[in-house]
Amino acid sequence: MTDMALTDLTHSDTTQTMLAKMARVLTGRYGLTVSFDACGPRVERDRIVLPELTPGAASAAGLDSLTGQLDLLVARSKYSTTSEISTLNSGVTQRIAQAIEDRRVCERLFSDYPGARKFVEKLREQTAQNKHERWPTLAWRDKLIWFIERALWDEAPDVTEQTPALIATLGAVSELLQTSSASRSTAESVAGAQALVARIRALAAGDVNTMMFSADADEALDAQQVLGDPDALDAASQEMSDAASSDAASMAQAPSDARAEASEASSPAPPMTFDIDMIDGRPRLSIALTTEFDLMTDLTGLGDAAAWRNLRALARAETAPLTARLERALKADEQTHWKREQERGEIDRPALAKLVISPGYRTPFRVKRTTEGRDAAVTLLIDRSGSMAGRKITLARLCATALCDALMQLSFKCEVLGYSSVESPEMRALYERGLAEGVDMNRFNRRVERLDLQIYKRFGSNNPSGLSAIDCGHENPDGEALAWAAGRLAAQRAGRRILMVLSDGYPATGDGHPVILRTDLRARIDEITSAGIELIGIGLLDDAVEKFYAHNIVVRKLDELPTMAFTVLSQLLLKRGYRR
């Protein structure tokens, strides 16, 4: 063992011994032990588990933060009924309840041991620094929970955290936060969290919900029944990541006093006066500050060929019988017509009489024309928001492969696209410069995020290996992405144009007003369908598509996605008269 390793081990042992002594003194339980674990921090019956020591933990600041973590866990162990929180069904409610409870028990600890305050404050500083570094990649749910935690600790959010959606949301629940901060027991902390979740859900219920609370695949918050269950949030998807906000609710659905509170809460930012629903009788669109930094990446043919072959093999195992059945149905659906009065072709017998009567008659022929059921162009547009991470994006990739492979076999034109948005430092700098110059930014709804658009397989290409590169991004501005995909589809020469949208929630961006994002999506859908493009929304474990797309399906079991999507597309291709 090297000298450095021995030194690290010695520091680790010394630190653990010191912290264990502190824990025993603070709790008065002399059988209590302290250990380090990658799954920490947590409180067990006779043990306090801290996160594994990092290289910086040996520094003074690191030790102070670690001591603060110990103090927090001691406070939980000593003053909290942890089982009441751990048994909560909803991960979101559980986390908010824990934040409320942590504030309560720490105040009790500070009352008994005033010196602990310094170390817990160091822990809060370290936590804030970590959040700041990871802020662009955090799910909206995580951002809002952190905002709530900040408010409970009377901490001012930094400039990066101050987005209009978060500020308005906090304003809409400010009175509940005040009540929760006065919690006197674990039961009251739990009740406060449930009230907060119920309020946010109530605000979001009026067609204003978005992916603010985006659950991980194993939490499936959006799939829970909400009636009578304050833990269940009608969230718009699973993991994100997520996505944007209940301030939509607070601005559009909350009563006037809540809106007033939201306005006061947002004072650090420029005044936000949204004309939310209509402007001159038309739905308001989501306007970008600039499209200069939007990025479109063509990955056609650039994916891993071996990964594509594996995907195709899996997809064909799922849909090969359906493909064969569709092929037979399309052939049966093909209709034969004759174009008459032609100068060449085969003799048209009814025209022979004209040939006898009129010697100069030169068009007694007819040409066979087949009207094919496959004169259609199909685009699959995939929501790449962070909430799609995990099994969702894996199944979306397989679904795209199944559809694309089958459509190519059946000689349809097809394209597969993906979309998300992510914060752009350049756009943020432009936005802040505009604010400093007094420019009115209220007319823009995408101020600091650029579009991240990807083409996995474009029209005209026979190489779909780019589908193996389908992955997640951050947010999901559905309306703008839909307009982009529809524009590409409209440029195709085809008898029919079909656009399928695969999504797991409501439109959302980190800086956009959710109501405007929704009115924008509805306006784009109306415009696209009016242009003759056939739209269908496919919802993954979420019924948000039902609120936007006249033709939609909701997939409740992820494993059924490829088969259900293929079945719906087949029915659409065989239904000639389909229109909205």
N, C-alpha and C positions, 0 to 999 in steps of 0.2 A: 504494500500500500504506500502511495506517495505521501510526501510530507503535507502537500496541500489537502489530500483526501483525509489524512489524519486530523489536520486542523479543522476541516469542515465537520468531520464526525464529532470532534471535541466540542465545537461550537454548538452543534445540534444537540448533543447530550446535555451540555450546560444549560442551553436555552430551555430544553424540555423540563429539566429539573427545576429551574427557576420558575417557570410558568406553572408547573404542578404545585409548587409550594404556595404560589400566589392564589391559585384556584382553591386550594384547601383552606387557606386563611379566609378568603372572601366568602366562601360558601359555608364554612364551619363543618365541612364533611371531610374528615381526615382519611377516608378510604378512597377519595376521588382521585382519579388519574387523568393525565393529559397525554395525548398522542397526536401524531401527525399522519394525515391520510390524504390521498389525492381526491377522495370523495368528500372531504370536509369543506366547510365547518358544520358541525352538528353537535347536539347534546344527546348523550345516551344516559342510561340509568346511573352508572357509576363512573362515567368517563366523559371527558370533553375532547372532541376531535377537532383539531385545527388543520387548515390547509397545509400541504407539504411546504417545507421551507424552501425559499428561492434563494439564489445567490446573493440578492440584495438584502436578505432578511437580517444579515449580520450587522448591517449599518445601523446607526442610531435611529434614523427615520423608520427603517424597516422593523426594528425591535419595538419602537413605540406603536407602530401600526398593528403589529402582532399582539402586543399587550392589549391594545384596544379591542382586538378581535376576541381575546380571552375574556376581557371585561364584559363584552356584549353577551357571550355565551354563558358566562357566570350569571349575569342578570336574568337570562332566559331560564337557566336551571333553578335559580333561587326564587324568582317571583312570577314565573309564567306556568300555566298548565299547557305544556307543549302538545299534549295529545289532542286538545280541542282544535288546534290549528292543523296538525298533521292529518287529521281525519276528514278535512274538507275535501269535497270531491273535485272542485274546480281549482286548477293550478293558479289561475289569475286571482281568484278570491283568496286563496291560501297565501299568495305572495303579498297581497295588499294587507291582509290581516297580520302577517308577520311584521310588515313594516310599521303598522300601527302599534303592535305589541312591543316591538323593539324600542320604540320611542318611550312608551310607558314604563317598561322595566328599567331602562337606562336612567330615567329620571329618579326612580326609586333607589337605584344603585348610587347615583350621584349624591342623593340625600344622606345615605349611610357612609359613603366613601367619596368625598368631594374630589380627591385626587384622580379618580377614575375618569373624570370628565376630559382631562387633557388627552388621555390616551384614546378615548373613543373619538374625540375630535380629529386626532391624527388618522384614525381608521377612516373616518368620513372623508378626509382630504384625499387619502389614497384611493378610496372607492370612486370619488369624483374624478380623479385623474384617469383612472382606468376607463370609466364611462366615456369621458371626453375623447380618449384615444380610439375607442371602438364605436363612437356615436354614429358615423355614416353607415355602419353595417348592422346596427341594432334594429330589431323589429319594432314596429309602432307600439305594440303592446309593452315591450320593455322600456321604450322611451316614456310612455305615459306613466308606468309604474314608478319609474325613477323620478318623474316630475312630482308625483304624489308624495314619494318619500322625501324629496327636497322640501316640499311644503310642510310636511310634518315636523321636519327638523329646523324649520325657519331658515332654510338656506336659499339664497338667490341663485337661480340657474344662470349659467354663463351664456355668452352671446350665441354660441353654437346651438345651444339647447332651446333657444327662444324662438320657436316657430309659431305662427299664428294659430295653428290647429291645437297645439298643446296648451298654449296660453288660454284660448277660449274654453277648452275642455276643463281646465283647472278652475276657471271662473265660474263655470256652470255647476261645479260641485263644491264650491268653496265653503258653503255653510255646513255641509256634511263633513268636510275635512276638519273644520273647527270642532264639531261635535266629537269626531273620532280622536282628535288630539287630546281630548279631555277624558279618554277612556280610563276606567278605574279597575278593570279586570280583563282577563283573557276573553271571557264571554262577550264583554262590551266591544273589545277589539274585533272579534269575529263579526258581531252584529254591525259594526261600523263598516267593515269591508264589504259585507253583503249589501248594505244600503248603498255604498258607493257603486258597486257593480250593477245593482238594480237601477240606480239613477242613470248611469251611463247607458244602460240598455234601454231604458224608457225614453231617453233623449234620442237614442239611435233608432228607435222602432219606427218612427214616422218616415220611412223610406230614406233615412239619412245615415244608415249604418255603413261602415266601411271596414277595411281590414285593420282597423286600429288594434283590436285584440286578435292577433293571429296565432292560432294554437299550433303546437307541435303535432306531428302526425299521431302520436300516441295520446294526446290530450283530447283532440277532436271536440273542442268546446262548441264549435258551430253546429255539431251534429246532435247536441243534447236538446232535450225538450225544455222549453223555457218556462212554460206556465207553472206558476207556483214554485219555481226553483230559482232563487236569486243568484245562485252560483253559475247558472247557464247564461252565457252571453250569446246573443244572436250575432256572432262575429262573422266576418266574411271570409274566413278561410282558416288554414291550419299552418302554421309556422311561417313566420317570416323573419316571416317575416313579414308580411305584413303588410304595414300599409297605412292608411291614413285616418281617420279620426272622428271622434265624437264631437269635435267642435262644430262639425256640420250640424249635429243635433242641436248643440247649444245655440247656434246662430239662427237655425231655421225652425226648430221645434220647441225650444225651451221657452218658458214664459218670459215676459218682459223683464222681470226683476233678475232672472238668471242671465239674460242677455246684458243687462246693465252691469252685473258683476263681471261678466266676461270682458266687457269693454274696459272696466277698471283694471282687471288683471292684466290686460294687454298693454298697459300704459308704457312699458319700456320699449315697445315696438311702435312703428308708425300707425296712425289710426287706420282701422280696417272698416270701411263702409262698403259692404257688399250688396249689390242689387242682385240678389241670389237667383231668383227663378226666371224672370223674363226681362228682356230689354226690347222696347218697341214691339212688344207682342211676340218676340221670338226667344227661344231658350238661349241662355247665355252659354257661350262656348268657353272652353278653357284655353286661354291665350298664353303662349310662352313669351317670356321676356326676350328671348332670342333663340333661333334654331342653329346659330352658328356652330355651337359645340356638340350638336346632336351627332351621334356616331352610327353609321350603318355598315355592318360587316358582312361580306358575302363569303360564306363558308362552303359554298357548293363544291363538292368534290375534294374538300380539304380535310375531311374527317379521317379517322383511323379505319382503313379498309377492313381489317380483321374484325374490329368491333362492329362495323356495319354488317358484316356477314353473320356474325353471331346474333345481332339484333333481328336480322331478316329471318334467320332460322327460327327464332323464338316467335316472331310475328306470324310466320306461315303456319306454325303449329297451331296458333290461335285461330287464324282466319282463312286457311286454305279452303275448307269446305264452303265457307261463305263466298269466297272469291269465285269458285266454280259455279255456285248457284247463281250469282249475279251475272256471270258471263252467259249462262244459259238464258236467263231472263232478258238480258239485253238483246241477245240474238232474236229471241221471240218477239221482242218489242220493236225491232227494226221494221220499218214499213217501206214498201216499194211503190214508187210513183213514176209516172212517165212524163217527160217533158216533150211536148208535141211541137209541130211546125218547125222542125229542124232540117238543115240542109244535108245532114249526114246522120247515120245511125241505122236502125233497122226500119223496114217498111211499116208505116202506120196504116193499117188496112182501111179504116174509115176515110183516110185522105185520098185513096185511089180514085174515088169518084171525081174529086176536084181535078186530079191529074188528067182525066179523060175530058172533062168539060173545059178546062183551061190549059191549053198546051204550054203556056209560059209558067205554069205553077212549078216552083222549085223546092218546096219544103214539105215533101210527103213522108218525112222520116220522124222517128221518135227516139228519145234517148232515155235509158233506164236510170233512175235516180233513187238512191236509197237514203231515207231519212233515218239516221242512226240515233239510238238512245244515248250514245256516248259523245255527242257533240257538246261537250261541257268542259269548262275549266274550273278546277277546284283549288281553293287555298285553305290550308290549315294554319291558323294563327294561335300561337301558344303563349299564354301568360307565364312569364318567367320570374314573377315576384318571389321574394324570399320565402313566402308561405308555401311555395311549391317544393321546397327542399325535401329531400328524403325520398320516400316511396312514391310520392306524387309525381315528381319529375321523372323518376325511373319509368313509371307507367305511362306518362305522357310521351316519353321518348319511344317506348314500345308501340304506343298507339299511333304516333306519327309514322313510324316505320311500317306498321301494318297497312295503314291507309295509303301511304305513298307507294309502297311496293305493289299493292293490289291495283291502284289506279294506273300505274305504269304498265302492268301486265295487260290491263284492259284498254290501253291506248287513250287514256284521258290525259289532258294537260293538267299538271298539278304543281303546286308550290307549297313549301313549308317555311313558315316565318316564326320568329319569336320576338318578344318585346319586354322591356323593363325600363326603368329610369334610375339614375344614380346621381348623387350630388356632384356637381362640377365646381372645383375651386375657381375656375375662370368665370363661370356664371355668377358665383357668389360675389366675387370681386366686382363684377359689373353691376350687380344688384346693389351692393353697398355703396358703390360710387354714385349710382343714381340717387339713392337715398340722401347721400351727403349733398348732392347738388339740388335737392328739393324736387326731384322728379316724382310724379304721382305713380306709385307702383301698384295701386289698387286694381288697375285694369288688367294686370297680369295674374295668372293663376299658376304658372310654372316659372318660378323665379330663380331657383338655384340648382335645379336638376336638369341634366341633359338626357335625351332619349338614348337608349342603348338598343338598337334594332339589329336583328341578326337574320340572315337568309341562309337556311340550311340546305334547301334544294330549290333552285329557281326554275321558272318555266323554261322549257326548251333544253334543259340538261337531262342527260340520262345517267348521271352519276349522283346518287343520293347519299353518298358516304358521309356528307356533312351532318346528317341526322344524328350520328354518333356523338356529336359535339354539343347537343342540346343540354343546357345547364341552367342554373338559377341566377338571377340578378338581384335587384333590390325592390323597387316599387313598381306599380303597374298603372300607368296612365292609359286606360283602355280606349277612350275616345280618340285620342291622337293616333294610337297604334292601329285602330280599326280603320281610320281614314287612310293611313299609309298603305295598309294591306289592300283595301278596296280600290285605291288608285292603281296599284299594280295589277290587280285582277281585271279592272275595267279596260286596261290596255290590251287585253287578250281578245283575239277574234274567236268567238265561240257562240253557239246558239244559246247557251245558258252559262251563268257564272254563279258559283256556289262558294260562300265563305263560311267556314266553320271556326268558331272561337272556343278554345279550350281554356277555362278559367276556374279559379277556386274562390272567387269572392268579388267584392265591389271594387270599382276603380279607386286608386289611392296614390298619392305622392306625399313626400315628406313635407312639402311646403304648400300644397294646393288645398283650396277649400273643398271639402267633400261634396257639398251640395252642387257646386259648380261642376265638379268632375262628373256628377251624375246627370245633371241637365245636359252637359256636353255630350256624354255617351248617348243619351236618348236622341239628341238632335242629330248626331252622326248616324245613328241607326236609321232614323227616318229618312235622312238624305240618301243613304246607301240603298235602302230598299226601294225608294222612289226611282232610283236609277236602274232598277231591274235586277240588282244583285240579290240572290237568295241567301239569307242569313240564318244560321242556327247556332245557338249557344249551348255548350256542353259544360255543366257545372260539376266540379269534383268535390264531393262531400259538402256541397253548399248549394242552396237554392237561389242565390243572387241572380242567376241568369233568367229566372222566371220573371223578374221584375223589369227586365230590359228587352229580352228577345222573345218575339211572338212565338217562334218555334224553338223549343229548348228541350233538353233532357237533363236530369240530375242523376249522376252516378253515385250510388250510396256505398257500393263495394268496389274498391279500387281495382281489384283483379278483373272486374267485368268491363273496365274501360275500353280496351281495344275492341272487344266483341260488340259492345253496345254502340260505340261510335261508328263501327263499320256497318252495323245493321241500320242505323238511322241514315247514314249516307246512302246506302243501297236503296232504301225506300224513297229517298229524295231523288235519286237518279232515275228511278223507274216511274216517278210521278210527274208526268209531263206538265200538268196544269198547275204545278206548285207555284204559288205566289203568296206574298204576305196578304 
